[in-house]
Amino acid sequence: MKTSTLLLFCSLLGLMLWSGCTEDDDPSVLTTLNYDGPNDSAPNLPPGTNTFGVYFPPSQTGRYTGRRLESLRFYLSQIPEATTVMVMSEGPDDRTPGDTLYRRELTQRINLTEWIDDRLPDPIEITGEGLWLMVEVELPPGGGFSVGCDAGNNFNPNGNLLYLSTESEWTTFQDITGETVNWNIRGILSEG
């Protein structure tokens, strides 16, 4: 009796291990590069050109080498006067983007406050180097809400980068306010 119980236990354990693959284990499943959770709110920023950024260092992008960035997804809580999306390469440090890999002005296409998708006409190959995803907005005087953020439950210091119209270098929302949030900016990768 002990032998059959042990055999049954080993069979069940083997079945659980064999079927324990998740979607992340399947290279044919689309993957999202993001730090954020569901949209919660949006910060009130100064008028002028403000850029929201998320940075994915090589430790994040390396496992997706050979795949392609196919689209950007971001949340708008109010429609800015102008909206541009950008993808930039890794810069000299984790607070400075490198070369522009993609840039598209979307102002005429945006007429709703919700999740916005921008499909890249020429997907960008993931090489394992760092990658910046950004949304640049032009905010009017007196109305400074635009790109959304989560509640910060899974805060990542690379998820709330800002280049404000009133500043001359990149900073973080946390450095300015003490609040921990992640911008609702995501990169959608191709199948493996």
N, C-alpha and C positions, 0 to 999 in steps of 0.2 A: 504494500500500500504506500509506503514511504517513497518508493521509486516512482510510482505514477504521479503522486502529488508533486514531487520535485520536477518531473518531466513536464507536467502541466504548467507549473510556475515558470520554468525556463522558456517554455513555448510562448506564454503570455508576455513575458519580459521581452523576448525577441521580437514579437509582433509590435509591441509598443515602441521599441527602439526603431524598427524599420519604418513605421508609419509616423514617426515623430518629426518629419520634415515640415518646415514652415514655408510660407510663401517666399521668405527671404532666401531660402535654400534653392528655389527654382529660378534659374536665370532668365526664364521666359516671362516672368512676371514684371510688370512695370514697377518702377521704384521711384519714390519721391525723396529728393534731397530737401529736408526741412528740419527746423528745430521747433516750430510752433505747434500749438494745439488749436482748438476752435477759436474763431474770432470772439473777442470779448469787448474791445473798445478801440479807440484810436487817440493818440496824443494830440494836444493842441500845440502847434508849432508856430514859429514866427512867419510872417509873410515873406514871399520871395521863393527862391529855388532851394528846396530841401531834398536831400537824397537819403533814402532808407536802404540799408544794405545788410546782407547776411553773408558770412564768409565760411566756406567749407575748406578746411585745411587738408593737406595730403592724407592725414590719418582718416579723414571722412571719405574722400574721393577715391583713394587707392583701390579699394575693393571693387570699384565700378570701372576700372580701367578697360578701355575697349568699347564701352557702351557710349551712347550719345545723349546729350541734353537736347530734348525735343521741344520743350515748351516751358514757359514761365507762368506761374499762377500766383496772383496776389489779391488781397481783399481791399476794397475801397469803401470807406464809411461815408465820404462826401466826394463829389466830383471836383477835382482840382481844375484850375484854369488851363493847365497843361500837364501831360503825363508822358514820361519816356521810360522804357525799360532798358536795362543794360546787363550784359554779362562781361565780367572782366577777369583777366588771369590773376594769378598770385603775384603779389607785389613783394617789396623788400622785407616787409614784416606783416604781422597779422592785423595791422590797423591801416594799411595802405594798399589799395588795389593796384594791379599792374596794367597791362595793355587792354584796350577795348577789343573784345572778341565779337560782340554783337551790340547793336543799339537800334532801337526803333521808337519813333514818336507815335503815340497811340491816341492823342487827344481827340481826334475826330471819331474814333471808334468807341469811345466810352460815353455811355448815356445812362448807366445804371450804377447803383451802389450795391455791389455784391462781389463775389469771386470773379475775377477777370482772368481769362486765359489768352496767352499770346504764343502761338505756334511758330517756332523758328523756321524760316524758309530753308535754311541750311543748318541742320543740327550740328552741335559742337561736340567733337569727340572728347570723351573723358580720358585724360592721359595720366591721371594720378597726381597731377599738380593741383594746388589750391585753386578755388573758383569762387568768385564773388557774384552774387545775384542782387540786382539793385532796381529800385523804382525811384525815379526822380520826379518830383511834383512842383508845380508853380502854385503857390498859395496866395490868395488875395489878402489885402489888408483887412483885418478883423475876422477872418475865417480861416483857422489853421488846422482843421481836421482833414485827414485823407487816408493814408495807409493804415490798415488795422493791425492790431496786436492781440496776442492771447493773454491769459491771466497770469502767465509766468510760472505755471506749475512745473514745467520742465525747462526752466531757464538755462540758457547757454550764453556765455559772454560774447560769442560770435553771432548771436541772433538778434542783436539790437543796436547795430552800428548806424551812426548818423553823421551826415555832413550838412550842417545847418547853414542857412543863408546868412546868419550872423557870426559864423565862425570861419576860420581859415585852415582847419584840419579836421580829420575824422575823430569822432568821439563815440561814446555809447549813451544810450538813453539812461542807463543806470548811473553813469558818471554825472549826468546832469540832474537827475531827479531822485536817485536812490531807489527807484522802482525797478523790479526785475520782470521784464516782458520779452517776448520774441516777436519780431515782425511776422505778419502773415504773408510771407514771400516763400514760394516753393519752386523747385526745379523738377520737372518730370523727365525721367530718363527712359530711353528706349528699352525694348526687350533685350535680353542678353545675347 
